[in-house]
């Protein structure tokens, strides 16, 4: 890969992400229709508290505990997500556009301490100094936007977090990782794995194998290129390569097997042109297939393509392949990307939009016969998202899958998922705990128990927003008895904005 050629194209892609139009964008706090509409809606829809801008840039508190926190559980749950939704009166026009805030829930000796810090990206620093919103982004363009010189000019570091080789990174979709001090949560700065790959897109969903080997992808829309990364357990770049794709799309997650990387490319086609924002540069084509790209781990130039019906998948659980060359993986499948292109925009001004179903599916790719298949895993009327497994079984055949879910027959006052679930793939059995209607659960992840003897032994740990009492809580479940409810809870004295993804680091 020639860095100069790649980055010149990448800057072009960033310029398209930025968008040039400021038509209809508010110019002051008092006249911003989105900020006003959201404030009015919050009075009658208290669950919108989760989309309110963070009240402060830094948080710290000792949690109030109930239940029994196991002595064997010791470490930090790091979480990331958009939290600063308004800058100097300008409200972002999409949930994914807010500046990132990193959270740390430190569990030790039966106590839980919380810490949170706004990530000091280049964008945040410049906008703080200017006293106004400067840069366009995913779906927002402030008045008189500043020019975008690289993807990291608009990097909000707000999607996920990566602990790797004693370092901690905040991740975005289309730029560099930001290194964070894991002890203080202070922002260290943009991280480059090598001079040749400085500024090259590094997605928010890398996959780390049990031995610490890291794989990731990235995309440069204007260049029509997918990027693939191989980083060893010590954080050293082994190789990076590109695969050209046309039409380009907006992949969010991928899966890894023993020998392959698998990426679904939905027919949300990128179209270079004069658009208001990056998201507006994409057009849904349901008549086209979802292309499936399979890349050899040992040689990124060796690829194989498959086709599936048009669909949108945010997140996958796990993938593995058998000796016959059949790759199996699972994902939360939607018929359209409407939740991203419409629902998560409208919520930022307090509008309740349609929330399309996301039904969990299992996929099979026969690499020898060139055949792709998909089949639903759950009963009709059960939505799912945020799938995860025991991380020690990544790239291996797993029996258990965990995720958030909701049943159409059990609606909640808010348009979101309501339950934490465990699915036994061998028995086809689903067990769930439904949160009360006053609480909105966020992603829950699996933490293996020390010296666990099998895949099932561990905990599920995750946060929930109590929008009635205006608090955020951390809940712990026995992974073998999720339906019994939390075995321990830690309640913070404040409410945090709803976030996206996290990782637990044991000590």
Secondary structure, DSSP 8 states (H G I E B T S, - for coil): --HHHHHHHHHHHHHHHH-S--TT---SGGG-HHHHHHHHHHTT-GGGGGGS--S-SEEEEE-EEEE---TT--EEEEEEEEEE-EETTEE-SSGGGSEEEEEEEEEETTEEEEEEEE---HHHHHHHHHTS-----SS---TT-----SGGGS----SEEEEETTEEEEE-SSS--EEE-TTT--EEEE--S-GGGTT----S--EE-TTS-EEEEEEEGGGTEEEEEEE-TTS-EEEEEEEE-SS-------EE-SSEEEEEE-SEEE--SS-SSSGGGEEE-TTS-EEEEEEETTEEEEEEEEEE-S-EEEEEEEEEE-TTSEEEEEEEEESSSHIIIIIHHHGGGT--------EEEEEEEETTTTEEEEEE-S-TTEEEEEEE--GGGTTS--SEEEEEEEETTS--SSSS--EEEEEETTTTEEEEEE--TTEEEEEEEEEE-TT-SSTT-EEEEEEEEETTTTEEEEEEEETT-GGG--SEEEE-SS------EEEEEE-
